[in-house]
Amino acid sequence: MKDEYIKYENPSSLEGESLLNSKGKTMKKLEDIKKIAVLGAGTMGPGIAQTYAMGGYEVTMWTRSESTREKAIASLKAQLD
C-alpha cells in the first residue's frame, strides 16, 4: 500500500471541521453526532456502548441472539453497580 493512501488524524484535531465521505461529499461534523449504533453485543459491544452512553450519546446496541442480549444487559448492569 502506498503512503499516500494511509492517513491518520487524531479525532480531537478534527473537532469543528466537516468530514468528507468516500465520494467527497460533506458529512456531519463530529459535534453534530448524537446517536451511536453498536452492532454486536458479544465481548466488546457492551463496553463500547457503555463508553459512548457515559459520554452523553444516545446508544442503540443490536445483536442477533437473545441470549447474547441478556448477557450484555447483565454485564452493563454489573458495571454500573
C-alpha atoms as one frame of an Amber mdcrd trajectory, in Angstrom:
protein
   0.000   0.000   0.000   1.367   3.415  -0.908   1.868   6.011   1.812  -0.471
   8.394   0.016  -3.382   6.086   0.861  -2.536   5.825   4.543  -3.754   8.776
   6.550  -4.271   9.029  10.288  -5.578  12.039  12.105  -6.312  12.385  15.764
 -10.127  12.700  16.025  -9.795  15.569  18.514  -7.893  17.537  15.864 -10.947
  17.285  13.598 -13.327  18.961  16.031 -15.400  21.611  14.333 -14.412  20.501
  10.836 -16.646  18.836   8.280 -15.713  15.324   7.228 -15.843  14.018   3.680
 -17.158  10.603   2.725 -15.515   8.351   0.136 -17.332  10.206  -2.659 -16.087
  13.596  -1.470 -19.462  14.733  -0.152 -19.645  16.621   3.134 -20.765  14.603
   6.124 -21.863  15.784   9.560 -19.419  17.492  11.872 -18.218  15.394  14.807
 -20.098  17.541  17.329 -23.334  17.015  15.328 -23.291  13.279  16.011 -25.630
  12.476  18.913 -26.639   8.866  18.255 -24.372   5.813  18.135 -25.238   2.302
  16.933 -23.187  -0.616  18.249 -23.553  -3.729  16.101 -22.913  -6.775  18.226
 -23.317  -7.385  21.936 -20.620 -10.007  22.405 -17.306  -9.432  24.141 -16.690
  -5.809  23.185 -20.147  -4.438  22.363 -21.376  -3.684  25.898 -18.165  -1.848
  26.783 -18.302   0.245  23.616 -21.977   1.043  24.231 -21.293   1.982  27.863
 -18.389   4.256  26.930 -20.484   6.225  24.449 -23.520   6.330  26.762 -21.394
   7.720  29.581 -20.092  10.292  27.088 -23.623  11.594  26.589 -24.572   9.850
  23.358 -27.858   8.056  22.708 -26.760   4.454  22.111 -28.523   1.554  20.425
 -26.896  -1.881  20.659 -28.018  -4.538  18.195 -27.491  -8.292  18.381 -28.975
 -11.311  16.629 -29.142 -13.506  19.713 -31.480 -13.092  22.678 -29.019 -14.881
  24.961 -26.215 -12.517  23.923 -28.533  -9.587  24.561 -29.320 -10.838  28.057
 -25.603 -11.324  28.828 -24.871  -7.805  27.566 -27.613  -6.308  29.756 -26.277
  -8.204  32.793 -22.731  -7.020  32.011 -23.843  -3.396  31.759 -25.830  -3.599
  34.990 -22.830  -5.139  36.800 -20.564  -2.312  35.610 -22.995   0.319  36.884
 -23.429  -1.200  40.356
